Amino acid sequence: MAKQKTARVTDVIGLLNQICPPSLAEDWDNVGLQVGDPQAEVTRLLVCLDAEEAALEKALECGVQLILSHHPLIFRPLKRLTPGDAGGRVLFRAIREGVAVASAHTNLDRAADGLNDWLAERLGVVNARPLETLPPGGLYKLVVYVPVGHEQEVMEALFAAGAGKIGAYDRCSFRVAGTGSFRGSDATQPFIGTPGAFEETAEVRLETIVPKALLGKVVARMLKAHPYEEVAHDLIPLANSPVDVGLGRIGQLEQELSLAEFAAQVKARLAVPALRLVGDLSRRIRKVAVCGGSGMSTYADAVRNGADCLVTGDVKFHEAQRARAEGVALIDAGHFATEQIMIDGLSRRLRTLLQDCQFDIEIFTMDTEKDPFNTIV
């Protein structure tokens, strides 16, 4: 069994950035490390929706050194910091007790296999894709030249590091055979040939796609797997728009349901006491858009993509009026219910990455958080 490695806060933040790159966050958002020493050791962490006093209390009870929340603890610029308000008390105590706090907010909303994918899956929406189209950028083509016979080893290293993903497809690559040439100085130790001699050898050109957030990891894995002393490779920025990231998701139900039937399914799967609906309860629903939290900013995208229904939270009165007039069904399941599923989803993804990196960290989850709204039915 491989020896477990010691992890620091900065290591965990690095893994979090692989799951949901900070570049995906809104400009107004505040994601990443909010409080704490990046070099502090982490053996236990807590995943929660909100870094409130109850979450900090559980963290201290469980000996947790790092809290990962969805909503940022520090959201707007601080004008003062006193223990007289709830946020200030959490900050004061977290600093005093040496507990670091980090957040993954709108970057997790947009990420591939992120919050909105988990919401779509929970609600039975299949073949889901992002509602929002992001501007070009954030993708690179990696080209590397490998001696024949070693291409599979290098490609497997690239895939294991996260390269080669295009939408719902992974392990995507292209390869073509050719001839490479080189001459090493007397100080070199070439894998093929002898120092000082001009050499030609059969090589394979490998190409694959790499997200910007994974460039460092992917290149490091490639260099480790490659047999050459000096590895010829190119990193080419692409103008493509990423196809698997963006706010919201849209897909189909396995079978058509009435709005009433689908609403009952949403209510049960999100375990909410009540829902708010817009639309004729008997209308047929097949194409469904979802957006966790306050997601009415995706309404126009949902309409443009032909959604029969949008599931989100925090729907305002005039937004509901507009949807009714335009014949689009809405299900308001609440901000809390459509986002708290991130606790299980993020915990699952972190466990996988921590195991891959051989970091010995125990993950706790905040399973006692409650919607601030009480519902009387």
C-alpha positions as CSV (number, residue, x, y, z in Angstrom):
1,M,0.0,0.0,0.0
2,A,1.3,3.4,-1.0
3,K,2.4,5.7,1.9
4,Q,-0.1,8.5,2.6
5,K,1.2,12.0,2.1
6,T,0.7,15.1,4.3
7,A,-1.6,17.7,2.8
8,R,-1.6,21.4,3.4
9,V,-4.4,23.9,2.8
10,T,-2.9,25.0,-0.5
11,D,-2.9,21.4,-1.7
12,V,-6.6,21.0,-1.1
13,I,-7.3,24.4,-2.7
14,G,-5.4,23.1,-5.7
15,L,-7.6,20.1,-5.9
16,L,-10.7,22.3,-5.5
17,N,-9.5,24.4,-8.4
18,Q,-9.3,21.3,-10.6
19,I,-12.9,20.6,-9.8
20,C,-14.1,24.2,-10.3
21,P,-11.5,26.5,-11.7
22,P,-11.6,30.1,-10.2
23,S,-11.7,31.4,-13.8
24,L,-15.3,30.2,-14.0
25,A,-16.5,32.4,-11.2
26,E,-18.5,35.6,-11.7
27,D,-16.5,38.8,-11.5
28,W,-18.5,39.9,-8.4
29,D,-17.9,36.6,-6.6
30,N,-15.3,35.8,-4.0
31,V,-14.0,32.2,-4.3
32,G,-11.0,30.3,-3.0
33,L,-9.3,30.7,0.4
34,Q,-11.0,33.3,2.6
35,V,-9.4,32.8,5.9
36,G,-6.3,30.8,7.1
37,D,-2.7,29.8,6.5
38,P,-2.2,28.2,3.0
39,Q,0.7,26.2,4.5
40,A,-1.3,24.8,7.5
41,E,-1.5,21.0,7.6
42,V,-4.9,19.4,6.9
43,T,-6.0,16.0,8.1
44,R,-9.7,16.7,8.3
45,L,-12.0,19.0,6.4
46,L,-15.7,19.9,6.4
47,V,-18.0,20.5,3.4
48,C,-21.0,22.7,4.0
49,L,-23.4,25.1,2.2
50,D,-22.7,28.1,4.5
51,A,-19.8,28.7,6.8
52,E,-22.0,29.8,9.6
53,E,-21.5,29.4,13.4
54,A,-23.1,25.9,13.4
55,A,-20.6,24.8,10.7
56,L,-17.6,26.2,12.6
57,E,-18.9,24.5,15.8
58,K,-19.0,21.1,14.1
59,A,-15.6,21.7,12.6
60,L,-14.1,22.3,16.0
61,E,-15.9,19.3,17.5
62,C,-14.5,17.1,14.7
63,G,-11.0,18.5,14.8
64,V,-11.3,20.0,11.3
65,Q,-8.6,22.3,10.0
66,L,-10.4,23.4,6.8
67,I,-14.0,24.3,6.0
68,L,-15.1,24.2,2.3
69,S,-18.4,26.1,1.8
70,H,-20.5,27.0,-1.2
71,H,-21.4,30.5,-0.2
72,P,-18.4,32.7,0.5
73,L,-17.8,33.7,4.2
74,I,-16.5,37.0,2.9
75,F,-18.7,38.0,0.1
76,R,-18.5,41.8,-0.1
77,P,-15.6,44.1,0.8
78,L,-15.3,44.4,4.6
79,K,-15.7,47.9,6.1
80,R,-15.2,46.7,9.6
81,L,-14.6,43.4,11.4
82,T,-16.1,43.0,14.9
83,P,-17.5,40.1,16.8
84,G,-20.8,41.9,17.1
85,D,-22.3,40.4,14.0
86,A,-22.7,36.8,12.9
87,G,-20.1,36.9,10.1
88,G,-17.6,38.7,12.3
89,R,-18.0,36.1,15.1
90,V,-17.3,33.3,12.6
91,L,-14.2,35.1,11.2
92,F,-12.9,35.9,14.7
93,R,-13.3,32.4,16.0
94,A,-12.0,30.7,12.8
95,I,-8.8,32.8,13.0
96,R,-8.4,32.3,16.7
97,E,-8.9,28.5,16.4
98,G,-6.7,28.1,13.3
99,V,-9.5,26.9,11.0
100,A,-9.2,27.9,7.4
101,V,-12.2,28.7,5.3
102,A,-12.5,28.5,1.5
103,S,-15.5,28.7,-0.9
104,A,-16.5,27.3,-4.3
105,H,-19.5,29.3,-5.4
106,T,-20.3,30.4,-9.0
107,N,-17.3,28.5,-10.3
108,L,-18.9,25.3,-8.9
109,D,-22.2,26.3,-10.4
110,R,-20.5,26.5,-13.9
111,A,-18.1,23.5,-13.6
112,A,-18.4,20.3,-15.5
113,D,-19.6,17.6,-13.1
114,G,-20.5,20.5,-10.8
115,L,-23.6,21.7,-8.9
116,N,-25.9,22.0,-11.8
117,D,-24.9,18.6,-13.2
118,W,-25.7,17.1,-9.8
119,L,-29.0,18.9,-9.7
120,A,-30.0,17.6,-13.1
121,E,-29.0,14.1,-12.2
122,R,-31.0,14.3,-8.9
123,L,-34.1,15.4,-10.8
124,G,-33.9,12.7,-13.5
125,V,-32.8,15.1,-16.3
126,V,-30.6,13.1,-18.8
127,N,-28.3,14.2,-21.6
128,A,-27.8,17.5,-19.8
129,R,-25.6,20.3,-21.2
130,P,-25.0,23.8,-20.1
131,L,-27.6,26.5,-20.7
132,E,-25.0,29.3,-20.8
133,T,-22.4,29.6,-23.6
134,L,-19.2,31.0,-22.2
135,P,-16.9,33.2,-24.3
136,P,-13.9,31.6,-26.0
137,G,-10.8,30.8,-24.0
138,G,-9.6,28.6,-21.2
139,L,-8.7,25.7,-23.4
140,Y,-5.3,24.6,-24.8
141,K,-4.1,22.1,-27.3
142,L,-1.2,20.1,-26.1
143,V,1.1,18.6,-28.8
144,V,4.0,16.3,-27.8
145,Y,6.4,14.2,-29.8
146,V,7.0,10.7,-28.4
147,P,9.3,7.9,-29.7
148,V,7.4,4.9,-31.2
149,G,6.5,2.4,-28.5
150,H,6.1,4.9,-25.7
151,E,3.0,6.8,-27.0
152,Q,0.5,4.8,-25.0
153,E,2.3,5.3,-21.7
154,V,2.5,9.1,-22.3
155,M,-1.2,9.3,-23.4
156,E,-2.4,7.4,-20.3
157,A,-0.5,9.9,-18.1
158,L,-2.2,12.8,-19.9
159,F,-5.6,11.3,-19.5
160,A,-5.1,10.4,-15.9
161,A,-4.2,14.1,-15.2
162,G,-7.5,15.3,-16.8
163,A,-6.5,16.0,-20.4
164,G,-8.6,14.9,-23.4
165,K,-12.2,15.8,-22.2
166,I,-14.5,17.3,-24.8
167,G,-18.1,17.6,-23.6
168,A,-19.5,14.2,-22.6
169,Y,-16.5,12.5,-24.2
170,D,-13.1,11.7,-22.5
171,R,-9.8,10.2,-23.6
172,C,-9.9,12.3,-26.8
173,S,-6.7,12.6,-28.8
174,F,-5.1,12.5,-32.2
175,R,-1.9,10.9,-33.3
176,V,0.2,10.7,-36.4
177,A,3.5,9.1,-37.2
178,G,6.6,11.0,-38.4
179,T,10.3,11.4,-38.1
180,G,12.0,13.5,-35.4
181,S,15.6,14.7,-35.6
182,F,18.0,16.1,-33.0
183,R,21.7,16.4,-31.9
184,G,22.6,16.5,-28.3
185,S,25.8,18.1,-26.9
186,D,28.5,16.2,-25.2
187,A,26.8,17.0,-21.9
188,T,23.5,15.2,-22.8
189,Q,22.4,11.7,-22.1
190,P,20.0,11.0,-25.0
191,F,17.4,8.2,-24.7
192,I,18.1,7.4,-28.3
193,G,21.5,7.7,-30.1
194,T,24.8,9.2,-28.8
195,P,25.9,12.6,-27.6
196,G,27.2,14.8,-30.4
197,A,25.7,12.7,-33.2
198,F,22.9,13.8,-35.5
199,E,20.0,11.4,-35.0
200,E,16.7,10.7,-36.8
201,T,14.1,8.5,-35.1
202,A,10.5,7.4,-35.6
203,E,8.2,9.4,-33.4
204,V,4.5,9.9,-32.9
205,R,2.9,13.4,-32.7
206,L,0.2,13.3,-29.9
207,E,-2.4,16.0,-29.6
208,T,-5.1,16.4,-26.9
209,I,-7.1,19.1,-25.2
210,V,-6.3,20.6,-21.7
211,P,-8.3,23.1,-19.6
212,K,-6.1,26.0,-18.5
213,A,-6.7,25.1,-14.8
214,L,-5.0,21.7,-15.4
215,L,-2.0,22.8,-17.5
216,G,0.5,22.5,-14.7
217,K,-0.6,19.1,-13.6
218,V,-1.0,17.7,-17.1
219,V,2.4,18.9,-18.3
220,A,4.1,17.6,-15.1
221,R,2.6,14.1,-15.6
222,M,3.6,14.2,-19.3
223,L,7.2,15.0,-18.5
224,K,7.4,12.3,-15.9
225,A,6.0,9.7,-18.3
226,H,8.1,10.7,-21.3
227,P,11.4,8.9,-21.8
228,Y,13.3,11.9,-23.4
229,E,15.7,14.1,-21.4
230,E,14.3,17.1,-23.2
231,V,10.7,16.9,-24.2
232,A,9.5,18.8,-27.3
233,H,6.0,20.0,-26.8
234,D,3.7,22.8,-27.7
235,L,0.9,24.5,-25.7
236,I,-1.5,26.3,-28.1
237,P,-4.3,28.6,-26.7
238,L,-7.6,27.9,-28.5
239,A,-10.5,30.2,-29.4
240,N,-13.0,27.4,-28.8
241,S,-15.8,28.0,-26.3
242,P,-15.9,25.2,-23.7
243,V,-18.9,22.9,-24.3
244,D,-19.2,21.4,-20.8
245,V,-19.1,24.4,-18.5
246,G,-21.6,27.2,-17.9
247,L,-24.5,28.2,-15.7
248,G,-27.6,25.9,-15.6
249,R,-28.2,22.6,-17.5
250,I,-30.8,21.6,-20.0
251,G,-31.8,18.0,-20.9
252,Q,-34.8,15.6,-21.2
253,L,-36.8,13.5,-18.8
254,E,-36.7,9.8,-19.5
255,Q,-40.4,10.0,-20.1
256,E,-42.9,12.8,-20.6
257,L,-44.7,13.9,-17.4
258,S,-47.4,16.4,-16.5
259,L,-46.2,19.5,-14.7
260,A,-48.0,18.2,-11.6
261,E,-46.2,14.8,-11.9
262,F,-42.8,16.3,-12.5
263,A,-43.3,18.8,-9.6
264,A,-44.1,15.9,-7.3
265,Q,-40.9,14.2,-8.4
266,V,-38.9,17.4,-7.7
267,K,-40.5,17.7,-4.3
268,A,-39.6,14.2,-3.4
269,R,-36.1,14.1,-4.7
270,L,-35.1,17.4,-3.1
271,A,-37.0,16.6,0.1
272,V,-38.8,19.9,0.3
273,P,-42.1,20.5,2.1
274,A,-43.6,22.7,-0.7
275,L,-42.9,24.1,-4.1
276,R,-44.1,27.2,-6.0
277,L,-45.3,26.5,-9.6
278,V,-46.0,28.6,-12.6
279,G,-48.0,27.0,-15.4
280,D,-50.9,24.7,-16.2
281,L,-50.5,21.6,-14.0
282,S,-51.7,19.3,-16.8
283,R,-49.3,20.6,-19.4
284,R,-46.7,18.0,-20.7
285,I,-43.1,18.4,-19.6
286,R,-40.2,16.7,-21.4
287,K,-37.4,19.2,-22.0
288,V,-36.2,20.6,-18.6
289,A,-33.8,23.3,-17.6
290,V,-32.3,23.5,-14.1
291,C,-30.2,26.1,-12.3
292,G,-29.4,25.9,-8.6
293,G,-29.9,28.8,-6.3
294,S,-31.1,32.1,-7.8
295,G,-31.2,30.9,-11.4
296,M,-33.7,33.2,-13.2
297,S,-30.7,34.8,-15.0
298,T,-30.8,31.6,-17.1
299,Y,-34.5,32.0,-18.1
300,A,-33.8,33.6,-21.5
301,D,-31.3,30.7,-22.3
302,A,-33.9,28.2,-21.2
303,V,-36.5,29.7,-23.5
304,R,-34.1,29.9,-26.4
305,N,-33.2,26.3,-25.9
306,G,-36.9,25.2,-26.0
307,A,-37.3,24.3,-22.3
308,D,-40.8,23.2,-21.2
309,C,-39.9,23.9,-17.6
310,L,-37.2,25.7,-15.6
311,V,-36.4,24.4,-12.1
312,T,-34.6,27.0,-9.9
313,G,-35.1,29.1,-6.8
314,D,-35.8,32.7,-5.7
315,V,-38.3,33.4,-8.5
316,K,-39.6,37.0,-8.3
317,F,-43.3,38.0,-8.9
318,H,-42.7,39.7,-12.2
319,E,-40.5,36.9,-13.4
320,A,-43.3,34.5,-12.7
321,Q,-45.7,36.7,-14.6
322,R,-43.4,36.8,-17.6
323,A,-43.0,33.0,-17.7
324,R,-46.8,32.5,-17.5
325,A,-47.4,34.9,-20.3
326,E,-44.7,33.2,-22.5
327,G,-46.0,29.7,-21.7
328,V,-42.9,28.5,-19.8
329,A,-43.5,26.4,-16.7
330,L,-41.5,27.3,-13.6
331,I,-40.8,25.2,-10.5
332,D,-39.4,27.3,-7.6
333,A,-37.9,24.7,-5.3
334,G,-36.0,27.3,-3.2
335,H,-32.5,28.5,-3.0
336,F,-31.5,26.1,-0.2
337,A,-32.9,22.9,-1.7
338,T,-31.4,23.4,-5.1
339,E,-27.9,24.0,-3.8
340,Q,-27.5,21.9,-0.6
341,I,-26.9,18.9,-2.8
342,M,-23.4,20.3,-3.5
343,I,-22.4,18.8,-0.1
344,D,-22.6,15.2,-1.3
345,G,-21.3,16.0,-4.8
346,L,-18.3,18.0,-3.8
347,S,-17.4,15.5,-1.1
348,R,-17.5,12.7,-3.6
349,R,-15.3,14.4,-6.1
350,L,-12.8,15.5,-3.4
351,R,-12.5,11.9,-2.0
352,T,-11.5,10.7,-5.5
353,L,-8.9,13.4,-6.0
354,L,-7.5,13.0,-2.5
355,Q,-7.1,9.2,-3.0
356,D,-5.5,9.8,-6.3
357,C,-3.0,12.1,-4.7
358,Q,-2.5,9.8,-1.7
359,F,-3.5,12.6,0.8
360,D,-4.7,11.2,4.1
361,I,-7.7,13.5,4.8
362,E,-11.0,12.6,6.4
363,I,-14.0,14.5,5.0
364,F,-17.0,15.5,7.2
365,T,-20.2,16.9,5.9
366,M,-22.7,19.4,7.4
367,D,-25.9,17.4,7.4
368,T,-27.8,19.6,9.8
369,E,-28.1,22.7,7.8
370,K,-31.7,23.9,7.3
371,D,-33.5,26.3,5.0
372,P,-33.9,29.6,6.8
373,F,-37.6,29.7,5.6
374,N,-40.2,27.8,7.5
375,T,-43.2,26.5,5.4
376,I,-46.7,26.2,6.7
377,V,-48.9,23.9,4.7
